[in-house]
Amino acid sequence: MLADAGEARAARAARPRASFDSLSEDLAGEDPLRRNGAAARLISLAESEGLDAADRAALSEHIRSSAPVLGITGTGGAGKSSVLDELLVRFRTERPDLGSGSVSRIGVLAVDPSKRRTGGALLGDRIRLNAIGGTEVFVRSLATRHSGTELANVVDDALLILRAAGCGLLVVETGGIGQGDSRIVDISDFSLYVMTSDYGAESQLEKIDMLDLADAVALNKADHPGAEDALFAVRRAFQRARSLPRHAPAPVLPTVASRFADPGLDRLYAVVRDGLAGRETALPSPVSDRPDDLLADVRLIPPARAGYLAEIADTLRGERNRVAAEADRAARIEHLEAALDELRAGGGAEARLRDVRAELDAGSRELLAGWSDLVARYRAPRYRTQVRDRVREFSTHRETLSGTWLPRVALPGFTGNRDRLRFLLEENLPGHYPFTAEFFPFRREEESPRRQFAGEGGPARTNRRFHLLADSEAATRLSVAFDSVTLYGDDPARRPDIFGKIGEGGVSIATLDDMCELFRGFRLTDPATSVSMTINGPAPLILAMFLNAAVRQEVQAFEDEHERPPSADEYRELKTATLQTVRGTVQADILKEDQAQNTCIFSTAFALRLMGDVQEFFIRNEVRNFYSVSISGYHIAEAGANPITQLAFTLANGFTYVEYYLARGLPVDAFAPNLSFFFSNGLDPEYAVMARVARRIWARAMKLRYGAGERSQKFKVHIQTSGRSLHAQEVQFNDIRTTLQALVATNDNCNSLHTNAYDEAITTPTPESVRRAVAIQKIIRNEFGMAWNENPLSGSFVVAQLTDLVEEAVLAEFDRLNARGGVLAAMERQYQRNRIQEESLLYETRKDSGEIPIIGVNTFLAAPDSGSPESVPLARSTPEAKEDQVARVEAFRRRHRAAAPEALRRLQEVARAGGNVFAELMETVQVASLGQITQALYEVGGRYRRAM
């Protein structure tokens, strides 16, 4: 910006008139790109040099109609840009007539304050606006530049420029304002004041100038506590300012701009639209429209359940105290029994013994009474147990080379009932509540826990890698990594920001045909085949493709066997059987994405709705062998969290899903068995007990707080060795770290395990490095003798103490989250993200200082003259492979160009009507590509808006 008016005049004098005339001509032209470019340059010209009377006169000649101005202002952090974005979605969808024809182009001026000391301004609102794609919406960020008000001095000229550019609606959004700021009213045809319930005492409302002047008020974030009372108070203040009777309608409307298809935003849009057009909107009377009615169903978690994390923490602490008391009672009973044998006159002692026995919980008495039988079962050569509808047998010992019979499950040697009962209630043997050691009595011998993560290039290339990984394995356990194009719900395209990412770091999947090619040669309904898919934003779409691919395989097998296609009834039977048989996991953890990994594409509320729709579909179709979500701490850890924070946030997210599904009316035992978890394993001591702490917390909370059955209490966890611990320096050392992490995971009885390749710090793993990573697991499982025992941590003093310390640390984090309103409310304040970033900074600082020694990185460094570092070949997707993927998706879209529009329209109708979107996706993916489907869902308002 120029220093003073004299410099501005000098700059205008030096400016060639031809440059202004050329921009003015472009502004009035038909090319939308040139028109927007001219508008941007003219506004910059007005900011730096100013416009004179001749300039304004020339611009006025291009104005064909008078575009109304919507002014949006409000307090800082009230969500003005989110409200603006939602209004833009509705204006673009409806294209209303505001007096001079339907609105086809919208101009937006977003004003942010300049800092007094530095003169800088954070012009970030446009980053959060999802509805500004294409050329129909022009957005310009402006700084106040010491204008003395919430508006920039250039606003009037900028509005003139946008009118000349043919905009049919103009929007001016200010930065956060104080109580006395109301300059927006002077330039607006309709002014909207956005606020929240956090305004302090009710008397503060009398000081807010905009409540006297605004045409409408949006009480945003109406899902926050206290919104009901705030709505009543703000409405009364609005009425008093206009001398309206108490029961007169008032345009004070509750909104939740972060919510998909929010009814409050629909009501607000109608008020704004009609106000700009000079019409009145019929507002409901406050007598019939109580605040509680307007705010019904705005919260994902019902208000009565807002304290769920505190309840869980209290329940678990209470259980810990109960266990200690039960152990003491058991000891007293044992002592009285011994004393009774010594007493001759035992009448009084017998009565006391009966009293103490009655104090002991019936479940505790049953555990102690059954201990001898349980010991006998584990000492027998074979152990029999019921798994669902069949009986399975396991050998209880393994013979070593030296002839020692090593027990697969070691039994404690307690002689006293206090220690015995405490063990049974706190730890127990594998397969027994609270499942601290493991929820299976024994590991499955026929199926290795190995599940290697893979994905590169197109589906055919990854299919070849899958066959390499599955070679020589009795069970096929695949894990799919997707490229960033797929993770963000886009189709492969020649656009520069997409083309270079196709097939990099993961496989490119955009159509059902791609999914079928990815698993060519694998029978997805084979009980020995299991597939995990690490994808979150578009997870329901990819899952629908996967399930359809499995159905296609069965249809093809039927056709090969019967030499004809199946009838309609036979197809339904094949589909039903496939859904009830197929095994696997889809990650689909949207809470973790918002907190750590960032591949969100739909709004959080809409993404949760999709997750609920998936689970509802699973229940309705009896999908019992597929996990609908893998609640992931891995990416929280990779973003920088320490192991306790990883564990606490992951469990809190899991309980949030439980509360949300319950709020949807789903029975806990119908959905909880479909939940699984995913952790990172590093080398910190807490990693050694992370899974056992999680199993105990989950089992106790599900049983004691939610009344869930045994299957729902079982915590299933996949562990991947830490990617963050892999270093580009001395890459050979990475295998040592991975081996130790894999051993920790094995000792803690993870249900499946991925071992990273040593070269992943540099490139996509090569076949050689993958083979070494696989060998780590094979050597631990087959050669490391102590891994034959399946409860090696039980009975360790340090493990027992560390388990209790980590559990209490997790419960303390639950308390902190609860104090912030729960997981969802904490996310709005970016609590989890900030916490992760601080912990990441602490780690990096201590690593750089050497306080945390990293061998080969900051200590035990190679000598400078030891030669050049080992060369690692880089794996990259070739331009030909990228082009092939673009051609594949283009061919798919051509084949289905007749059916896709109608399928997408039906999908949008289901989304708008509140139906089960996933059930419709099962049909949509057969004719529409990933990118087509995500765009269709964006259009109905479900796009993610990042917090800044």
N, C-alpha and C positions, 0 to 999 in steps of 0.2 A: 504494500500500500504506500502511496506517495505521502511525503511528510506533511505538506500543507496545501492550501488552495492554490497558492502561486505555482507550485510545481505541477499541480493538476492542469492549470491553465496552459502552462508551457508545454506539457505533454500533449494536450489537445491541439495546440497550435502546430506542433511538429508532426502530428498524425496525418497521414494522407487521407483526404476525404474519400478517395477511391476504395480504401480498405473497408470503411464503414458501409459504403454503398454496396460493395460486393457481399458483405455479410448480411445486409438488409435484404438483398435479392434472394440469397439462399434461405433466409428466414421465411420468405413468402413462397418459396418453391414447393414442388410436389415430392421431392426426395426426402423421406423422413430422417435419414441419417445426416444429410447435409443440413437439414433444418435444425436438428438437435445440436449439431456441431456449431452452427451459427449462433444459436441461442446461448450456448455455453461461452463462446468467445465474446459475444456482446455483453454478457453479464460480467465477465472478467474485465472488459473494457470499462464498463460502468463503475466497477469497484476501483480500478486503478486510476482512471482519468476522469470519470464522471461523464454524463451526457449533457449537452447543451440543448437549448430550445429547438434548434434545427434538427438535432438528432431525434428528439422526442416527437416532433411533428412528422418526421419521415417514418418513424415506427408506427405512429397512429394511423397512417394511411393504409397499413396492412391489416388493421383490425377489422374483422368481418362481423363480429358479434361481441357483446359484452359478457365475458366469462365471470361468473360469481366467484367470490373468494371465501374459502372455508379457513377460518383461523383456529388453530389448535394450540392451546397453551396449558400449563399446569405445573405442579410441583415436580422437582427433580426426582427421578426414580418412580414416577407414577405409572410409567408405561405408555407415554404419549406416542412414541414411535410404533409400539405394538398396536395400539388402537388405530393409528393412522394406517398401518399396513392392512389391518382387517377391513377398514373402510375402503381402501383402494381395491381389495379383492372384490368387494361387493359392487363398487362402482364399475369396475371392469367387466364383471359378469352381467350386470343388468343394463348398463349404458343408458341411464335415465335421461329424460328430457328435462333440462333445468331452465327452459324458457326460450332457448334458441337452437333446438335440435338435440339429438341424442349426443351424449358425451363420448367422444371417440379418442380425445387426447387430454391428458391431465398433466399439469405442471405443478411440481412440488418444490418449495423452498424450505429447507431444513436449517434453522438458525441455531447456532450454539455459541455460548459466551466465550469471549476472549479473556484470558487471564491477565489481571492488571500488572503483575510483576514481569511476566515473560512475554506477554502479547500473544502467546500461542492459544490455539483452540483445538479441542478434540472433535473433529467432524466425523463422527462414527455412526450416526443414525442410519445412513444409507446402507451400511453393511448389513443391518438387521432387517431391511425391507425385502420381502420375498415377492411382492406383487409388482415390481418395477421392471420385470424382464421385457425385452422387445423395445419398440420405438413408440409405443402408445403412452408411456409415462416418462416424463423428463424430470429428473431429480437433480437439484443443485444444493450443495451444502454451503452455508455462508457463516462467517464469523461476525460477531457484533462489532468488533474493532473499536471499542471504547465509544460506542454510540450513546451510552448513557441509559439505554433501555434494553429490553429483551429482544429487540429487533435490530437488524443491521440497517445502516443508513441507506444502503443500496436497494432495499426491498421494493420501494415504490417503482424504481426504474426496472428492476427485475420483473415485477408483475407486468409492466408495460411490454417488455420484451416477450414474455410468454404469451400475452394476449395477441401480440403481432405474429407469434409463431403458430397461432391457430388453436391454442389450448381452450377447451370448452369448460374446464374446471380448474381453478387455481387453489392450491393448498399452501398455507404458511404455517409451519410448526416452529414454535419457539423453544429455547432451552428452558430449564427449570426456573420458575419465577418465585418471587416472594409474595407476601400477602398483599402488598400495595401495587403490584405491577399489573397493568391492564392495557398496555399500548396496542395489543393485538386487536382490540375492539375497533380501533380507529380505521383499520384497513380491511376489515372483514364484513362480508354480507351476512355471515353466520359464524358465531364464535362458540367454540366448544372448550370447556374447562375440564381437564382430566385430573383427578385426585384419587387418593386412597383413604382408607380409614385411619391412617397414622397422622392425624392432624393435631393431636394433643387434646386438651380440654375442649368441651363444646363451645366455650366462650371464644375460642380462637376462630371459630367460623365467622363471627361478626366482623373480624378484621380482614377477611379475604375479599378484596375488591371485586374479583371476577364472579363471586356468587351474586353480586348485585347486577353485573353487566352481561354475563354469559347468556347465550340463547339456550344452551343445554349443558348439563353436567354429567360426566361419566365417572361413577365411583368404581374405578378399576381395581383389579385384584380382589374381587368380591368373594373369593374363596378363602380369604384370610380371616382369622378369628376377629370378631368384633364388627364385621361388615354389616350385620343386621341392624345393630344399634346406630352405626354411622349413617346408614342409608336413611333411617328415620330422622336423625338430627340434621343432615345436610338438606333433606327435602324441606324440613321446617324452616331452616335458615333461608333457603331459596324463596319460600313462600313469604316469609317476613319481609325480605328485601323488596318484594313487589306488592306488599300489602294484600296478599291473596289469603282467602280463608283457609283454614287448616286442612280441609278435605278437598281443596281444589286440585285438579291434576297438575303435576309439575314434571318437566322434562329432566328429572334426576334419575339416572338409570344405572343399575349395577351391571358391570361387565367383567368378564374374565378373558382378556385379550389373548392369553396364552392357551386358551381352550379351543379345540377344534369345533367349528360351527356353533359358536357360543350364541344362545338365544338372546342374551343381553346385547351383544353386538348387533344382532339382527334388528332389535328394537331401536337401538341407537342409530343405526344406519337409516332406518325409515324416518326418524325425527330429523336427522341432518339433511337427507335428500329432499324431504318436503319443505324444510326450512329454506334451503337454497333456491327451491323453485317457487317460493312465495306461498306455499300451501301449509295448512295446519294439519298436524297428525293427531288423531284421536288417541289420547293418553288415558290409561285406566285410572279410575278413582282410587286414591290411597285407602279408602274404606274397604273396597273389595280386593285391593291388591296389596296385601300385607308384605312388609320386607321379607319375612320368612318365605312367603310364596315365591317372590321373585328370585330368591337365592336357593330355591330347592334344586338339588342335584348338581350344584356347581362344583362340589368337591369330589375328587377321585376317591379319597378316603373319608368316610362319614365322620362328622364331628365327634360322635360318641366314641369313635375308635382312634382319635388323634393321638392318644397317649399310649399306643400299642407297644412302643419300644420300652417305655418305662415299666409297663405291666410285665413285659417279658423279663426285663432285668430284675424286677422285684420277685417274680416267680422263681427265677433261677437262684437268686440269693436265698430266698426262703427254702428252696429245695436243698441247698447246701447246708443250711442250718438244721433242716430236718434230718438229713443224713447223719450229721454229727450227733444229734440227739438220739437217733435210732441206734447208732453204734454204741453210745453210752448205755442205753437201755439193754441192749443185747449183752453187754459186759456185766451189767448188774444182775441180769437173769442168770448168767453163767456162774457168777460168784455166789448167788443165793442157792443155786442148785448144788454147788460144791459144799456150801455151809450146811445145807439141809442134811447131807449125808453124814455130817459130823455131829449133828444135834440129836440128842435122844428125845427130848421133849420138843417135837417139831411142829406142834399145832400152830403156834404163832408164826413160825417161819414159813410154813406151807401157805398160810393166808397171804403173807407178804409176797411170796413168790407168785401166787395167782394174780395179785394186784399189779405187780410189775409186768408180768406176761401180758395182761390185758392192755397195758399202756403201749406195748410194742405194736406197730402197724401190722395189719394182717398180711400185707404184701411182704413185709420183712420176715415175718414168721415163715411164710411160704418159701422164701429164698433160702433161709437157713435150713429148713426141713429138707429141701430138695438138693442141697449141696452135695451130699454123699452120692446120690444117684447121678448128678452131673459129672462128678469126678470119675465115676465108674464108666460113664459113656465115653469120656475122653481118653481113658486108659485102655479101653478095649481096642482091638486091632482095627475095627471099622466103626465109623460114626454115621448114624442114620439121622436124617432130618427131612422135614417137609418143605419143599420149595414150590409155592403155588399149589398146583394140583398133582404133583408127583413127589415120590420119595427118592432122595439121592443119598448115596453112600460115599464116604471119603476115608482114605487111609489116615490113621492118626499119627503114624511115625514114619520116618525115613531112615534107612540104614546108611551110615557113612562108609567110606572106604575102609576105615579101621574097625568096622563092625559095631559101632555105637548106634543104638536106636534113638535118634534125635526126635523129640516130640514136636509135631507141627504146631501145637498149641501147648505152651508150658503152663502148668497149674501152680498156683501159689501154695506155699507150705504153711499157711497160717494155722495156728492151733487154738486161738481165741476167737470168740464170736464177734468181739468189737472190730478187730481187723478184718475178719472174714466178711462181715456185713458191710463195712465201709467199702471194701473192695467191690462187692457185688452191686452196691448202689452208685459208686463213683466210676468204676471202670468196667468190671465184669469181663467175661471171656468173649472172644469174637462171636458175633451173631446173637448177643444177648443185650437187652436194654441196660444202660443207656448207649450202647454201641460205641463206647469210647475207643475200644481197640479196633473194631471193624463191625460192619453189619452182616457179613457172611460168616458162618461158622468156620468155613475153610475157603481158601482161594480156589477158583475153578482151575483144575489142572489141564483141562482140554483147551483153554483159551488164554493166551498170553495177554497181560495188561497193555502190551505195546500198541500205541496208536500214533503213528507218525503223521505229522502235519505236512501237506504237500500241495503244490499248485504252481503252475508256470505256463506261460504261453496260452495256446488254445486248448480246448477240451481234449483233442487227440493226443497232444504232447503230455498233458497231465495224466491221461489214461495210461500211457506207457509207464510213467513214473509209479502210478498205483500198482501196476502189475509187477514192477520191480520190487516194491515194498512188500507185496503180498506173497512173493515167491517163497516157498518152503514153509509157509505158515499154515497151520491147521485151520485157523480162523482168520477171516479177512476183516481187519479193523482199519478203516480209512478215515482220514481227516482232511477236509478240503480247505485250502487257503484261496481266497478270491482276490483278484486285482482291485485296485482302488476305483476303477471305472464301475465295476460291478458293486463294490461296497457302497458307492454313492448313488446307485440305482440308475445309472446311465447306460445307454447302448454304445457299443464301439462305433466310432465315427471319425471322420477325417479332420474334425475340428482340432486345431493345434493343442488345446488344453486337454484333449481326450486321447488323441492318436498316440502320443508318446507314452501313455500309461497303460495301453492295452497289453495285457498279459505280463506285466511287470510285477514281481513280488507275489503273484497269485494267478489263478486261472481266470480267463475271461468267459463268463457265462451270461448270455443275454436272452436265450430262448429255450423253449422246451427241447428243441432239437440238440442244442448244445449240451443240455443236461443228460440226454440219452447217450450222446457220444462220450461224455465224461465217464460213464459207468459201463461202457460196452465191455462185455466179457465177464461181468460180475452179476450174479443173480441176487438182486436186492432183497428178495424174500427168503433167501437161504438163512436159516437160523444162525449159521456161523458167520454171517456178514452183518457188519454194523458200520454206519457212516455218520461222521460228525461234520457239521458245516459251521465254520466260524464266520458268521455274517450277522449283522444287527439291523441297520436301517431298513433295507429291503428284505429282511429275513422271511416274512410271510410269503412274499412273491417267490423267492427261491425255494422255500419249503413246498409251495404248491407245485412248482416245476418238478422237484424231486419226487414227490408222491405220484404225480402223473407219469413220470418216467418209470417208476416201479410198476404202475398199473399197465403201462404200455408193454413192458417186458412180459408180464403175465398174459396179456392178450396175444402177443406174438407167439409165446409158447403154446397157447391154446390153438392158434391157427396152424402152427407147425404140426401139432399132434393130430388135429381133427381135419386139417386141410379145408377149413372154412372159417369165416369170422364168427365170433360168438353172437348169439341172439341178445336182445335187450336184457332179458332176465339173466342170461349167463354172464353178460358184461357186469351187471350189478353185483352178482355173486363174486366174480373175480375181483372187482374193486373193493368190496367189503372184506374179502379174505386178505387182500394185499394190505389194506390199512391196518388190519388187526395183527399182521405178521411182521411187517417191516420194522427193522431195528435201527436206532440211531439217535442223533441229537442235533438240534439247531440252536445256535447261541441265543440270538434274539433278545439280548439283555440291553434294553434301551436306557435304563437308569445309569448303568456303568458307562454307556457311551457319552451321556451328557456330562458325567463327572470326570471322565478320564480320556476316552479314546477319540471322540469327536466325529464318528461317522453317523451322525443323526441326519435323517432326511425328512422325516415327518415330525410334526409337533409331538411333544412328550405325551400329551393326553391322547392324541390319535394313535400314537405308537402303542401305548398301553391298551387302548381299545382293540387294536389289531391282535395284540398278544392274548387278550381275553377271548377274542373271536376264535383264535387258533385253539385255545384250550377247550372252549365250548364245543368246537367241531370235533376235537379228540374225544371228548366225553360222549358226544352223541354217536360217534362212529366206533367207539370202543377201541381207540388207538392206545394200547397199553404198553407197547415196547419201544415207543419213541418219546424222547424227552422234548417237551415243547419249548423249553428254555434252559440254557446253561448259564446260570448266574455267575458272572465272571469277576474274580478278583485279579486275574492275571494282568489285565490291561491297566487296572488300578496300580498294581505293583510296577509294571513297566513304565508308567507315567511318573513314578518316583516315590510311591507310598512305601512306608516300612511295613514289615509283615503283620503287625498288630492292626494297623490302619486298613491294610488290605483285607484282613479277616473281618474286622468290625463292619466296614462299609459293605462288604459282600453279604454278610449275614443280614444286616439291616435292609439291604435291597431285597433279599429273599423274603423277609417277613413283610415287606411292603407289597410284594406281589401277592403274598398270601392274603393280606388285608384287602387288596383290590379285587382279587377273584372272589373272596367272600362277599364283598360289597355288591358284586354282580350277581350274587345268588348261587354261586357254584359250591357244591358240597366239598368240604376240605379233603375227604378221602377219595373224591373223584378226580381232583387235580394234583394234589401234593405228590403222588407217586410219579408224576410226569415232570417234576422239577429236578434238575441236577446242578452241579457246581463245578467251578474251574478255578484252580489256584496256580500261582507261580511259586516255584521253590528256589530259594536262594541258599546262602550258607550261614545266615544269621541264626542264632540258637533257637529263636521262636519258630522257625520253619520246621524244626524237628517235631513240634507238637501241634502244628496248625490244624491238621486234619482231625486229630483226636479231639481237640477243643471244639472244633466246628461240629463234629458228630454228637458230642455230648450236649452242647447248647441247643442244636436243632432238635434232637430227640426229646429232650426235656420240655422245650417250649411247645413243640407240636403235641406232645401228650398232655402236659399239665395245663397249658394255656388254651390250646385249640381243641382238645379232646379228640385228637386224630388217632387213627389205628396204627398198627405196627408198620405197615408198608409206608405210610406217610411219614413215620418217624425216622426212616432210614435215609441218611445223608450220603448221596452218591457224588463222588468227586473225581474229576480228571485233573492231573497235575502235569504241567510242562516245566521243564527246567528253565531257569531264568535267562531270557534273552538279553536283559540289561547287564548281566554279568559277563557277557561275551565281549572280548576286546580285540580290536584290530592289531594291537601290538602283541607279538609272540602268540599268534593264533593257535599254535600247537598246545599251549597251556589250557585252552578252553575245554578240551576234552577232559582234563583232570577235574575242572570245576563241575562240568556236567555229570561226570561219574559220581562225584560226592553228592550232588543234588539228587541224582536218581536214586542213590542208596538211601538218602533221607526219606524220599517219597515212598520207596519200597518198604522201609521199616515202619512207616506210618500208614501203610496199607491203603495207598491210593487205588482206585478202581480201574483207572487206565492212566497211561504215562506216555508222554512224548519227550524224547531226549533231543536237544538241539544239536545241530552239526557245528563243528568247530569254526567253519568259515562263514557262518551266518552274520557275523559282524561286518562282513565285506560284501557278500553276494548271496544270491539264491544258492542253496547247497548243491554241490556237485554229486554225482552218483557215488564217488569215492568217499566223500565226507558223510553222506547219508548212511552208507554201509557201516562206517565206523560208529555213527550214532546208534544205529540198530544194535551193533555188537555190544555196546555198553550195557543195554538192557539184557541181552542174551547172556552175557557173562555173569551179571549179577544174579539172574534167575537160575542159571544152570551150573555155574561154577562156584559162586560164593556160598559156602555151606551154611553160614548163619542166616542167609535169606530163606533157607528152607523152614525156619521157624517163623510163625506168623503173628506172634505177639511179643517181639523182642523188647519193646519199650515197657511192658508191664512189669511192675516191681522195682523200677529204677527210681532211686530217691530224687535225683535231679529232674527226671522227666515228670514225676508226680508233682514236684514243687513248681516247675515251669508251667505245667498244664494249668494249675490253679492260678498262677500269676497272670498268664495270658488270658484266661477266662475272665478274671476280674477286670483286666484292662479293656476287654471287649465290652463288658457291661458298663464300664465307665464311659466308653464312647457312645453307647446307646443312650446314656443319660444326657450327654452333650447334644446328640441329635434330637432327643425329645425336647430339650430346652429350646431348640430352634423350631419346634413345630413338627418334627418328624422329617423323614428323608426328603419328601417333595418340597416342603417349605425350606429346608436347608439348601436344597439345590437352587432355589430361586435366589438365595443370597450368595450362591457360589461357595458355600462353606466347604464342601468336599473338594472342589477344584483347588481352592486356596490352600487347604490343608495338604493336599498331595504336592502342590508346587513348593510349599515351604519345606516339606520333608525331602523332596528331590534336591533342593538347593543345599540343605544341610549335608546330604550325602556327597554331592559334588564338591562342596567346599572342603569337607574332611578328606576326600580322596585327593584333591589337588594339594592339600597341605601335607599329605602323607600320614595323617592321623589314622586313616583307614588304609592299611597296606594292601596293595593290589600287585601280586607278583608279576613281574614282567612289564608293569605299567608305571608304577611309581617307586618300586624297589626291586632288587634282584634283576637289574637291567642288564641286557646284553652289552658286551664290550663294544665300543664304537668301531673297532676294526674286525668285528666278527663276521663281516660280509653282509651282503644285501639281504633283506628279509625274504622269506619264502614267497614265491610268486603264487598267487591264488587266481585261477581262471574265473573270469566274471561271466555269469549266466545272464543273458539278456534275450528278450523277445525280439526277433528279427523284424525288419519292415515288411517282409513278405508275410510273416505270420500275422502281423497286425492287419495288413490289408485283407488277408483271408478272413479274419474275424468280421471285419466291416462288411465284406461281401456276403458272409453267411447270414448276418442279421438283415441285410438288405433283401436277400433272397427270401428269407422267412416272411418279412413284412409284405413283399410282393405277393407271395402265395396266399396270404390271408388278408389282403387289402379289402376284400368285400365283407368279410365277417368281423374284422377287428373293430370298426367304429361302433357297431351295435353292441358288441361285447363290452367295450369300454363304457358305453352309455349306461348299460345295465349295472355295471360295477359302480358308477357314480351314483346312480339312483339308490342302490343298496346302501352306500355310504351315507347319503343324505337322509335316508329313511331310518337309519339306526339298525339295519339288518346285519347279519353276519357276513362281514366283508370277506373273510377267508373262504367261506363256503362258495362265494361267488368267484373268488380268485382261482379256485380249482378249475373253473370253467374258462375264465378269462385267459389264463396262461397258455391255453391250447392254441390260441389264435393271435395273441398280442405279445410283443416283446417287453422286456424289463423296462426299458426307457419309456415306451408308450404307456405302460401301466402306471409308473410313478408320476408321469406328467398328468395323467387323468386324475390321479388322487390329489396332486397338488392343486388342480383347478377347483376342487371342492373345498379347499381351505386347509388341507392337512399338512402344510410344509413347516419344517423346523425353523425356529427363529432363535438365533444364538444370543445368549446373554453377553453383554459387553462390560 
